[in-house]
Amino acid sequence: MSFTTTIRPSNHQFPIRTDETILEAALKHGYLLPYSCRNGVCGACKGKVLQGQVDNSKTPSMTLSDEDRADGLTLFCCAKPLSDLVIECHEISSMKEIQVKTLPCRVEKMVKLADDVMVLYLKLPTNERLQFFAGQYIDILQKDGKPRSFSLANAPHDDALLELHIRNIAGGAFTQHVFNGMKERDILRIKGPLGTFFLREDSPKPIIFVASGTGFAPVKAIIEHALQIGLQRQMHLYWGVRKAEDLYMQDKLQEWQARGIKYTPVVSDEVWDGRTGFVHQAVLEDYTDLSGYQVYACGAPVVVEAAHRDFTAQCQLPNEEFFSDAFTFTPKV
């Protein structure tokens, strides 16, 4: 059985089966809605159901509150139709020409940048090229059927190799394989590009980046792209880590600072010379009014969620000017 979903304000329509989520059906029919994690954790795909009924039984309560549900909001990556639907959502039309591909690739180089951070450089077949927006991610496809998602840390203009920053997560089967078993020249299968975390180039607003841990990776891609195209907007990067030695690629950061980008590192778990505490709190201390800004936040879900909550509630950041990608991982089972 299938229904029809209508998107407002574009009035685009697409069929949707009862076993499909709204996001799955929209993407299948060429309509790109904002999304990131695809499993209900990040909240990037939250939108309003104006007419019709949806099944929200698989939607996590931590991401969709009772108040959200009462207001008609849902997560398009989890909700399935119970009737014809009319939804309110801003479509991202600039990405429609990008094709999601499944491709083999070779591990060209592995570089350990910190005790628990490995950079993988992946080489695609010579006759293939991955078109993507800076900030998007790819899935690494595994034999167990569970994809592992990692942000692309390189900008589109620098696409000879795909760059991934991988943290060794306790309980993460794939990340532990990267550190203990993977070798250069190993063959992987990837799918991408995915996600809607990318630079909105048509805005004149200054930008604040909030990265935690390896959430630095997609921010790096966006900043390098912005510098490449000569973007003339104020940019300030806040990077939060547990200890100072987790701040890798410092030569790159010095280069960006020389080109006018502000940089504030924040360390949470040890005493050092710079800022300490939670990274989003450092932003709150420096910017009391974010009404004229865009914020791009990436990293641990707790950091992204806190940044969104406090920036919109305390600093007047417009909800539509907060862009995020919350990192989740698949534990051993």
Residue pairs with C-beta under 8 A, 6 or more apart in sequence:
1 17
1 18
2 15
2 16
2 17
2 18
3 15
3 16
3 18
3 52
3 81
3 83
3 84
3 85
4 13
4 14
4 15
4 16
4 84
4 85
5 13
5 14
5 15
5 16
5 22
5 25
5 26
5 81
5 84
5 85
5 86
5 87
6 12
6 13
6 84
6 85
6 86
6 87
7 13
7 26
7 31
7 33
7 87
7 88
7 89
7 91
8 50
8 86
8 87
8 88
8 89
9 88
10 91
12 31
12 91
14 25
14 26
14 28
14 29
14 31
15 25
15 29
16 22
16 25
16 81
16 85
17 25
18 80
18 81
18 82
19 80
20 28
20 80
20 81
21 76
21 77
21 78
21 79
21 80
22 33
22 54
22 74
22 76
22 77
22 79
22 80
22 81
22 85
22 87
23 33
23 35
23 38
23 45
23 76
23 77
24 77
26 32
26 33
26 76
27 33
30 96
31 91
32 91
32 92
32 93
32 95
32 96
32 196
33 45
33 47
33 76
33 89
33 91
33 92
33 196
34 44
34 45
34 89
34 90
34 92
34 196
35 44
35 45
35 76
35 77
35 195
35 196
36 42
36 44
36 45
36 195
36 196
36 197
36 324
36 325
36 326
37 44
37 77
37 149
37 325
37 326
37 328
38 77
38 194
39 77
39 78
39 328
40 58
40 59
40 60
40 63
40 64
40 75
40 77
40 78
41 60
41 63
41 301
41 326
41 328
42 63
42 301
42 304
42 324
42 325
42 326
42 328
43 63
43 64
43 75
43 305
43 308
43 324
43 326
44 196
44 197
44 324
44 325
44 326
45 75
45 76
45 77
46 63
46 64
46 68
46 73
46 74
46 75
46 76
47 73
47 74
47 76
47 87
47 88
47 89
48 71
48 72
48 73
48 74
48 87
48 88
48 89
49 72
49 73
49 74
49 79
49 85
49 86
49 87
49 88
50 72
50 86
50 87
50 88
51 84
51 85
51 86
52 81
52 82
52 83
52 84
52 85
52 86
53 81
53 82
53 83
54 74
54 79
54 80
54 81
54 82
54 85
55 79
55 80
55 81
55 82
56 64
56 69
56 74
56 75
56 78
56 79
58 78
58 80
59 74
59 75
59 78
59 79
60 78
63 75
64 73
64 74
64 75
64 78
68 74
76 87
76 89
90 320
92 196
95 133
95 196
95 198
97 131
98 131
98 132
98 133
98 193
99 131
100 191
100 192
100 193
100 194
101 128
101 130
101 191
101 192
102 141
102 189
102 190
102 191
103 124
103 125
103 128
103 130
103 189
103 190
103 191
104 124
104 125
104 187
104 188
104 189
104 190
105 122
105 123
105 124
105 125
105 162
105 187
105 188
105 189
105 190
106 122
106 123
106 185
106 186
106 187
106 188
107 120
107 121
107 122
107 182
107 183
107 184
107 185
107 186
107 187
107 188
108 121
108 122
108 123
108 161
108 184
108 185
109 120
109 121
109 161
109 184
110 118
110 119
110 120
110 121
110 178
110 182
110 183
110 184
111 118
111 119
111 121
112 118
112 119
113 119
113 165
113 248
113 249
114 245
114 246
114 248
115 245
116 167
116 168
116 179
117 165
117 166
117 167
117 168
117 214
117 246
117 248
118 165
118 166
118 168
118 178
118 179
119 153
119 163
119 164
119 165
119 166
120 163
120 164
120 166
120 178
120 182
121 161
121 162
121 163
122 161
122 162
122 163
122 164
122 188
122 190
123 160
123 161
123 162
124 130
124 162
129 159
130 138
130 159
130 162
130 192
130 193
131 156
131 193
132 152
132 156
132 159
132 192
132 193
133 156
133 193
133 198
133 199
134 152
134 155
134 156
134 198
134 199
134 218
134 221
134 222
134 224
134 225
134 226
135 151
135 152
135 195
135 197
135 198
135 199
135 218
135 219
135 221
135 222
135 296
135 298
135 325
136 151
136 152
136 192
136 193
136 194
136 195
136 196
136 197
136 198
136 218
137 149
137 150
137 151
137 152
137 192
137 193
137 194
137 195
137 197
137 218
137 325
138 149
138 150
138 152
138 162
138 164
138 190
138 191
138 192
138 193
138 194
139 147
139 148
139 149
139 190
139 191
139 192
139 194
140 147
140 148
140 149
140 150
140 174
140 188
140 189
140 190
141 147
141 188
141 189
141 190
141 191
142 148
142 174
146 330
147 191
148 174
148 175
148 329
148 330
149 194
149 328
150 164
150 165
150 166
150 217
151 164
151 165
151 195
151 197
151 214
151 215
151 217
151 218
151 221
151 298
151 325
152 162
152 163
152 164
152 192
152 193
152 217
152 218
152 221
153 163
153 164
153 165
153 216
153 217
153 218
153 220
153 221
154 161
154 162
154 163
154 221
154 224
155 221
155 222
155 224
155 225
155 228
156 225
157 225
157 228
158 224
162 190
163 217
164 217
165 214
165 216
165 217
166 175
166 178
166 214
167 175
167 213
167 214
168 175
168 176
168 178
168 179
169 175
169 176
169 329
171 329
171 331
171 332
172 329
172 330
172 331
172 332
173 330
173 331
173 332
174 330
175 329
195 325
196 323
197 218
197 296
197 298
197 323
197 324
197 325
198 222
198 323
199 222
199 225
199 226
199 231
199 296
200 294
200 323
201 229
201 231
203 233
203 294
203 321
204 233
205 233
205 292
205 293
205 294
205 321
206 233
206 234
206 235
206 236
206 292
206 293
206 294
207 233
207 234
207 235
207 236
207 293
207 294
207 295
207 296
208 235
208 236
208 238
208 283
208 287
208 290
208 293
208 294
208 295
208 296
209 219
209 222
209 223
209 235
209 236
209 237
209 238
209 295
209 296
209 297
209 298
210 238
210 240
210 279
210 280
210 283
210 295
210 296
210 297
210 298
210 299
210 303
210 304
210 307
211 219
211 237
211 238
211 239
211 240
211 279
211 297
211 298
211 299
212 239
212 240
212 241
212 279
212 298
212 299
212 300
212 303
213 240
213 241
213 242
213 246
213 299
213 300
213 327
214 299
214 327
215 297
215 298
215 299
215 300
215 303
215 325
215 327
216 239
216 248
216 249
216 298
216 299
217 298
218 298
218 325
219 237
219 239
219 296
219 298
220 249
220 252
222 296
223 235
223 237
223 256
223 261
226 233
226 235
227 256
227 259
227 261
234 262
235 260
235 261
235 262
236 261
236 262
236 263
236 264
237 253
237 256
237 261
237 262
237 263
237 264
238 264
238 265
238 266
238 279
238 280
238 282
238 283
239 247
239 263
239 264
239 265
239 266
239 279
240 265
240 266
240 267
240 268
240 278
240 279
240 280
240 282
240 299
240 303
241 247
241 265
241 266
241 267
241 268
242 267
242 268
242 269
242 270
243 267
243 269
243 270
244 265
244 267
244 270
244 272
244 274
247 253
247 265
247 267
253 263
256 263
257 263
264 274
264 275
264 282
264 286
265 274
265 275
266 274
266 275
266 276
266 277
266 278
266 279
266 282
267 274
267 275
267 276
268 276
268 277
268 278
268 279
275 282
278 303
278 306
279 303
280 297
280 303
280 306
280 307
280 310
280 311
283 307
283 311
284 310
284 311
284 314
284 315
287 293
287 315
288 315
289 315
289 316
290 311
290 315
290 316
290 317
291 315
291 316
291 317
291 318
293 317
293 321
294 321
294 322
294 323
295 307
295 311
295 317
295 321
295 322
295 323
296 323
296 324
297 303
297 304
297 307
297 308
297 322
297 323
297 324
297 325
298 304
298 324
298 325
298 326
298 327
299 326
299 327
300 326
300 327
301 326
301 327
301 328
304 324
304 325
304 326
305 326
307 322
307 324
308 322
308 324
311 317
311 322
312 318
312 319
312 322
